Amino acid sequence: MFRTVLKAAGMFLLAMGTIWTLQGLGLLNWPADSFMLADSTWARNGAITAGFGAVMLWWAFRRPRG
């Protein structure tokens, strides 16, 4: 159960972080009136969020020892 929740949360954070990063870099201009477009702060925040999601996924998919 814990691993399932960790996987879902990790996928969500990875997806949202990727979207925020692309919007912050000006590569994803959707929605057109978003305050996040071409703002380096959101590129940084998105990269950090995606990183946390990736770590959560790594932790959820690693094999237990023993």
Summary of the structure (lengths in Angstrom):
residues: 66
radius of gyration: 14.2
end to end distance: 19.9
largest distance: 52.2
contacts: 183
relative contact order: 0.25
helix: 68%
strand: 0%
